[in-house]
Amino acid sequence: MAKDTTGRLHVTVKTGGKRKLSSKLWLERQLNDPYVAQAKRDGFRSRAAYKLQEMDEKNRFLKAGQVVVDLGAAPGGWSQIAAKRVGSLEGKGKVVAIDLLEMPEIPGVDFAQMDFLDEKAPDRLRAMIGGGADIVMSDMAANTTGHRKTDQLRIVGLVESAAEFAAEVLNPGGTFLAKVFQSGADADLLAQLKRDYTTVKHVKPAASRQDSSERYVLAMGFRASRE
């Protein structure tokens, strides 16, 4: 081990055996990530919890008594923060979460394992919500192919599907939050969001790795136009 520029011990993972260089670099980054270590100490399922926590502290969109839909929830960091802030642990609010992967139970969270892009998913989600929602948030990420343009289109397509669902279930004044990546492919999406919400902006919380193109689009003040 050696110390990094901040004085923290830096763990180096040896190559060898069946471990690829990409796996070595990923494991090294996880072992040396202060947010990963902090998440373990704080009892959060993932470092992503700090992203939502920071975005909410700056923008104040999670409130007691709200109904929250968490798309792409596993392993559950965002759901943990949402459950605490809307009060679903005390029966005040409600958090509904889905993911392709299994997710161990979280107190105050109603979870179902399903593919959001399945044609039956929206109806199943509406049944779980039992009415309108105040927040639809998505940390979903599309599977990558390695072809940059194709991957950007997949990512934007997934966010567009989430935004379409949000427009169907959000209450007036509701919030939509979704992971996107820095590219010019989301111009149409942003234009639509600006028509549907009073405030739309990009945010990059400190817990997002600085070398990542990951950022989030935050749309607040939904203008309900459903008949």
LINQUIMO-V242195 format. One record per backbone hydrogen bond with DSSP energy under -1.0 kcal/mol. CO is the residue of the C=O (numbers start at 0). NH is the residue of the N-H. If there is no record, write none. Layout:
BEGIN
CO/NH  CO/NH
END
This chain:
BEGIN
1/9  3/6  7/3  9/1  15/18  19/23  20/24  21/25  22/26  23/27  24/28  25/29  26/30  27/31  32/36  33/37  34/38  35/39  36/40  37/41  38/43  45/48  46/49  47/51  48/52  49/53  50/54  51/55  52/56  53/57  54/58  55/59  62/65  65/93  66/133  66/134  67/95  68/136  69/97  70/138  72/75  75/79  76/80  77/81  78/82  79/83  80/84  81/85  82/87  85/64  86/89  86/91  93/67  94/109  95/69  96/111  97/71  97/72  98/113  105/108  109/96  111/98  114/117  117/120  119/123  120/124  121/125  122/126  123/127  124/128  125/129  132/170  133/174  134/68  135/176  136/70  137/178  146/150  147/151  148/152  149/153  150/154  151/155  152/156  153/157  154/158  155/159  156/160  157/161  158/162  159/163  160/164  161/165  162/166  164/168  165/169  168/132  170/173  173/221  174/135  175/218  176/137  177/216  179/214  185/189  186/190  187/191  188/192  189/193  190/194  191/195  192/196  195/222  198/219  200/217  202/215  204/207  208/211  212/181  214/179  215/202  216/177  217/200  218/175  219/198  220/197  221/172  221/223
END
